[in-house]
């Protein structure tokens, strides 16, 4: 099973004060029991490192980034020119004002890389499941 992790899930998992932290922990523990392939994009990594650095601490964020890169449990999909162009197409066609360019890049990755599942706490993605052929795991 291929699963893409969104910023909202990763940040909730690493921020104990977050209202969805306990839910993120439960999901994480369930994932650990299964044979799954976990993915993020380099754009998601940028968002996560920024949020954790601002809300937690820079040193803990650096340690998280190092472990992510060294342990390779989560594979990082690089947004290249093709994925960036597809993200831009999605961004231009979408009427949702709250859909960020990074969100559009997530939709592009889900579509082009044929990743069937997304873990997110961002309800905005619910509207795009059928169009981009993915399911949100809860």
Secondary structure, DSSP 8 states (H G I E B T S, - for coil): -EEEE-HHHHHHHH-TTSTTHHHHHHHHHHHHHS--EEEEEHHHHHHHHHHHHHHS-HHHHHHHHHHHHHH-SEEEE---HHHHHHHHHHHHH---TT--HHHHHHHHHHHHTT--EEE-S-GGGGGGHHHHT-EE--
